[in-house]
Amino acid sequence: MGTSSSSTMVKVVGANGQISLGKQYAGRQVLVEEREPGVWLVRTATVVPDNERWLLYPQAADDLRRALDWAEANPPDDADVEQILTRLGDGEG
């Protein structure tokens, strides 16, 4: 985590209803919380899509790490392709 500091800036809301927070925040997502009319709390955030949230669970991270380790230790090999295709075609496996 970064250090916490407090500062006050005067910004002008443009005719289109926008304010600029500075180039260092360009492209970042922010949460804007309206505490009361005219009072906002703006915080930078990282938003995780619902369909990717499962990746944040420790078990999922462990499973993914093990799968990547296995894939690295077992590179693709097409030496037995014909035998595998025959087995699959016979309904085995």
TORVOGU-342351 format. One record per residue: residue in three letters; residue number from 1; z, y, x of N, C-alpha, C in turn. Coordinates in steps of 0.02 Angstrom, whole numbers. Layout:
<rs>
code pos n.z n.y n.x ca.z ca.y ca.x c.z c.y c.x
ala NUM Z Y X Z Y X Z Y X
...
</rs>
This chain:
<rs>
code pos n.z n.y n.x ca.z ca.y ca.x c.z c.y c.x
met 1 0 -59 42 0 0 0 0 62 44
gly 2 -30 115 19 -31 178 55 34 215 45
thr 3 38 269 81 98 310 74 90 353 12
ser 4 145 370 -18 145 410 -79 158 483 -61
ser 5 114 526 -85 126 597 -76 104 632 -140
ser 6 132 690 -150 117 727 -211 88 794 -193
ser 7 34 811 -227 5 878 -217 -24 901 -283
thr 8 -30 965 -290 -57 995 -351 -121 1032 -333
met 9 -173 1020 -372 -237 1054 -362 -257 1087 -427
val 10 -290 1142 -421 -318 1175 -480 -392 1157 -483
lys 11 -412 1127 -538 -482 1108 -548 -505 1141 -612
val 12 -569 1155 -616 -598 1184 -676 -638 1130 -712
val 13 -625 1122 -776 -664 1075 -816 -730 1108 -831
gly 14 -785 1074 -812 -851 1102 -823 -871 1102 -896
ala 15 -927 1133 -910 -952 1138 -978 -966 1069 -1008
asn 16 -978 1020 -966 -992 952 -990 -927 911 -997
gly 17 -870 941 -984 -806 907 -992 -784 867 -931
gln 18 -817 877 -875 -801 838 -815 -765 880 -763
ile 19 -725 844 -721 -695 875 -662 -713 831 -602
ser 20 -712 860 -543 -726 823 -482 -660 811 -445
leu 21 -650 749 -424 -590 732 -387 -602 733 -312
gly 22 -664 741 -291 -681 742 -220 -724 683 -201
lys 23 -763 692 -148 -810 641 -126 -776 576 -105
gln 24 -713 580 -82 -679 519 -61 -668 470 -118
tyr 25 -675 494 -180 -667 450 -239 -734 433 -272
ala 26 -788 455 -242 -855 442 -271 -865 367 -280
gly 27 -886 348 -340 -900 278 -354 -840 235 -371
arg 28 -780 262 -365 -719 224 -379 -706 223 -454
gln 29 -673 170 -476 -651 167 -546 -581 197 -548
val 30 -567 232 -603 -501 261 -612 -477 246 -683
leu 31 -411 243 -689 -379 239 -754 -357 310 -772
val 32 -372 331 -832 -350 397 -855 -304 386 -914
glu 33 -242 404 -904 -191 394 -956 -171 463 -983
glu 34 -179 471 -1049 -158 535 -1079 -86 527 -1100
arg 35 -41 560 -1064 30 554 -1077 51 592 -1140
glu 36 19 649 -1149 28 692 -1208 -32 738 -1209
pro 37 -46 773 -1262 -105 816 -1263 -105 864 -1204
gly 38 -159 861 -1165 -166 905 -1107 -132 880 -1044
val 39 -100 821 -1045 -67 794 -985 -97 726 -971
trp 40 -129 719 -912 -162 657 -894 -135 631 -828
leu 41 -132 567 -823 -116 533 -760 -179 496 -740
val 42 -206 511 -681 -268 480 -657 -249 437 -597
arg 43 -267 372 -601 -251 326 -547 -313 286 -529
thr 44 -324 276 -463 -378 232 -443 -360 161 -463
ala 45 -411 120 -477 -399 53 -500 -456 7 -479
thr 46 -441 -56 -476 -492 -108 -468 -490 -149 -531
val 47 -545 -149 -568 -548 -184 -631 -580 -252 -620
val 48 -548 -304 -645 -573 -372 -639 -600 -394 -707
pro 49 -664 -412 -709 -692 -436 -773 -654 -497 -799
asp 50 -648 -503 -865 -612 -558 -895 -636 -626 -870
asn 51 -702 -634 -863 -727 -700 -843 -716 -715 -769
glu 52 -688 -669 -730 -672 -681 -660 -597 -680 -647
arg 53 -558 -668 -698 -486 -662 -690 -455 -727 -663
trp 54 -483 -784 -681 -456 -849 -659 -453 -853 -583
leu 55 -496 -815 -548 -496 -817 -475 -432 -787 -444
leu 56 -395 -750 -484 -334 -718 -458 -274 -766 -458
tyr 57 -280 -823 -492 -224 -870 -494 -221 -910 -429
pro 58 -161 -921 -402 -154 -957 -339 -188 -1026 -339
gln 59 -183 -1063 -393 -214 -1130 -395 -289 -1125 -387
ala 60 -320 -1076 -420 -392 -1067 -414 -411 -1049 -343
ala 61 -373 -1006 -311 -387 -987 -242 -381 -1047 -196
asp 62 -331 -1090 -206 -323 -1151 -167 -382 -1198 -177
asp 63 -401 -1208 -241 -457 -1253 -257 -522 -1227 -224
leu 64 -533 -1163 -229 -593 -1133 -200 -593 -1140 -124
arg 65 -536 -1128 -92 -531 -1135 -19 -546 -1206 2
arg 66 -517 -1256 -34 -529 -1326 -18 -603 -1344 -28
ala 67 -633 -1318 -81 -704 -1333 -93 -748 -1303 -38
leu 68 -733 -1243 -17 -772 -1212 37 -762 -1248 103
asp 69 -700 -1270 117 -688 -1309 177 -727 -1374 176
trp 70 -728 -1408 117 -765 -1471 111 -840 -1459 122
ala 71 -866 -1406 91 -938 -1390 98 -956 -1376 170
glu 72 -912 -1343 206 -925 -1328 276 -923 -1391 318
ala 73 -878 -1437 303 -872 -1500 341 -925 -1551 320
asn 74 -958 -1541 263 -1007 -1589 238 -1073 -1552 222
pro 75 -1111 -1536 273 -1173 -1499 260 -1222 -1540 219
pro 76 -1267 -1507 183 -1315 -1543 142 -1357 -1592 184
asp 77 -1373 -1648 155 -1410 -1700 191 -1456 -1734 140
asp 78 -1520 -1737 155 -1567 -1768 108 -1589 -1837 131
ala 79 -1551 -1868 176 -1569 -1934 203 -1571 -1988 150
asp 80 -1528 -1986 100 -1525 -2038 49 -1549 -2015 -19
val 81 -1594 -1966 -20 -1616 -1938 -84 -1646 -1990 -130
glu 82 -1690 -2032 -105 -1723 -2082 -147 -1672 -2130 -177
gln 83 -1625 -2152 -137 -1573 -2199 -161 -1530 -2165 -215
ile 84 -1512 -2103 -204 -1471 -2066 -253 -1509 -2056 -318
leu 85 -1574 -2036 -313 -1614 -2025 -372 -1622 -2090 -411
thr 86 -1631 -2145 -377 -1637 -2210 -410 -1573 -2227 -447
arg 87 -1516 -2217 -412 -1451 -2231 -444 -1441 -2187 -506
leu 88 -1458 -2124 -501 -1450 -2078 -557 -1497 -2098 -614
gly 89 -1557 -2119 -597 -1604 -2140 -648 -1583 -2204 -684
asp 90 -1544 -2246 -650 -1519 -2308 -680 -1456 -2296 -722
gly 91 -1432 -2233 -723 -1372 -2219 -761 -1309 -2233 -724
glu 92 -1314 -2249 -659 -1254 -2259 -619 -1228 -2193 -595
gly 93 -1165 -2193 -569 -1137 -2135 -536 -1120 -2084 -584
</rs>
